Amino acid sequence: MKKVELRAAYKQKRNELTNAEVAELDQQIFRELCAYDWSKITYLHCYLAIAKFKEYDTMKFIHWIWEHYPHTQIVISKSDFETHQLKHYIFDQDTQLVPNAWGIPEPVDAIEIDTLKIEAVLAPLLVVDEFGNRIGYGKGFYDRFFASCNFSVLRTGISYFSPVALIEDIGEWDVPIELVFTPGKTYCF
C-alpha cells in the first residue's frame, strides 16, 4: 500500500482502540522498552505524546529512564511548523512544558542541545514496514531530524501495530528506523 492509504488506515485503527485496549497495549510496550539495554546512551531523544492522537505516552518510560539510567539525559523537541524542523532541549524533572498548537508538549526555558550529541531517538509513528520505513503524520519532521543526526544515531520508534509487508512509495528523503517497539515484540531491521 501507499503512504496515504496506510496513514489513513492506521490513524483509524488507532482511533478505534478503546481506552482499555490502549492501557493494555501501553503496558506491553512499556515492558519492551524496559527490556532494551539503554546503558550506552547518554543523550536519548524522546517524543512527547499528542494525547488527542492516542499516541503511546512516553512519560512513564522517561521516568523509568531517570530512575534506572541516571546518566542518560532525555532530550525533547520544539517544532517549527514553517520550516518543519525540530530544535532539541534537555528535559529534566524541573522542565516546564506547554502544549503547542498541535497539542505537543514543548519545553519552556530549557537548555538547547546540538543534534549531533543525540545517540538514540525514540520517534512517534503510525506503522512501519518490514524494512523499517516509517509512516508518521506526513510533515517530514523526523526524516529531516534523522538526516541531521550523527550517522551512528540509533533510530527507534513505537507503534501499537506490527509491521506491514511494504510501503510502496518510499522516497529518497525517507529515513528508515532500526528498531520498533510494539506490544509484546521489538522488531529489528
N, C-alpha and C positions, 0 to 999 in steps of 0.2 A: 504494500500500500504506500501511497504518497504521504508526505508530512501533513498536509492539510486534513486529509481524511483521518489519519491516526490521531492528530491533535484533537479533532472534534470528538472522535470515538472515545478516547481515553479521558478527556475532560468530563464527558458524560458519565463514563463508568465511575470515575472518582466521585463526581457529584451525587451519584446514586447510592454510594455507600452510606449505610446508616451510622449513627454515632457509635453504636455498639460494635459494628464491624470495624470502624476506624480505630476504636480503642484497642481491639484485639490485634489488628494489623500493626498498630504502633508498638505494642509490646513485643511482637515478633521481630520487628525491625530494630528496636532498641537492643534486643539480645544479639542480633547480628552485628550491630555497631560495637557493642561491648566485647564481642569475641575477637574483633580485629586488633592487631598489635599496632597501637599508635605511638609506641615508646620512642621511635626515632624522629618523630615530628616535633619541631619547635614552634612552627607557625602553621596553624590549621585554620583555613578559611572555611567558615560555616555559614550557609544561608540562614536567614531567619524567615519563618513561615508566614505566608499570607493566609490568615485564618479563613477568610471567605472562600478560598480556593481549595480548602481541605488538604493543604499540603502537610506532610509529616512535620510536626512541631519539633524542632531540634533543641529546644531549651533544656529538656531533661538530659539529653546527651551532652550538651555543653556543660551542665553542672556535673555530670559524671566525669567528664574530662578534667575539669578543675579539681575534682577530688582525687582521681586516680593517676593523673599525669600533670602534676602541678607545674612542671617545667614547660608545658605546652601553652603557648599564647593562642587564644582564639582571636581570629580576625573576621570582621563583618564588613559589609559594604554600604555605600550610599550610591544610589542610581542617578545618573544624569540622563533624563529622558530626551534631551535634544541630541546628544551625541551617541546615546546608547552605550556609554562607558560606565564602568564602576570605579569608585575610589574606595580604598580599603583602610580600615581602622582597627586598632586593638580594642577588644571587647573584654571588660572585666566586670566584676560584681558591682562596681560603682558607676558603670556607664549608664547614662540616662538614654532611653530610647523614645523616639517619637515616630508614629506612623507617617509615611509619605502619602502622596495622592493615591497610590495603588494599594495602600494598607500594609506596606512592607515596613517593619520596624527598622529605624535607622538611628545611628548614634549621634549624640549631641556633644560637642566639645571633646571629642576623643582624639587620640594620637594617630595621625595618618602613618601608614606603613608602605614601604616600597613593595610593589608586586613581586619583584624578584626574590624577596625573602620568603615568600609563601612556599611551603613544601608540599602541602596537600590541600585539595579543595573538595568540599562536600557541596555539590551543586543540586539545585532543585530540578526536577524533570517530571514529565508525564510517563514516558516509556522509552526504552532503548531497544535496539535490535541486537542480534546475536554477535555483532561486530563492535558493540559499544557506542554506536551512533545514537545520540540522544535527541529527544523531542522535548523542547521546553515550550515557551509561550510565543516563539517566533520573532522575537525582537533582536536576538543575537548577542545579548549582553554577555552570556557566559562563553560563547565562541570567541568574542573579542578578548575577554578576560583570559581565557586559556592561551590564546595566541600571544598575549603579552607576558605570560609567566615564564619562569625558568624552564628550559626544555625537560628537566628531570622532575617537574612537579607531578605529584600523584593526583590524577583526575578521577574523582569518585562521584556517585550520586545515590539518590534514594528514590525508589519507586514502590508503589503498592502492587505493581504488576510484574509478572515475569516478562523477559524479553520477547519481542516479536521476531519472526524469522528475518525480515529485511525491510529497511526503509529504502524505498526505491529511488528517491530523488535527493541523495546526499550531494551537497555542493563542496567545492574545493575549500571554502571557508569554514565548513563544519568540522569541529574538533571532537573526536570520539573520547569517551571516558574509558578508564581501565577497570573499574570495579563499580558494581551497582549493588546496593544493599536492598533486598526485598524481604517480605515476610517469610522467614524460615530458610532463606538461602542468599548467599553472597555470590554473585557471578563475577568471574574474572575474564577479561577479554584480551 
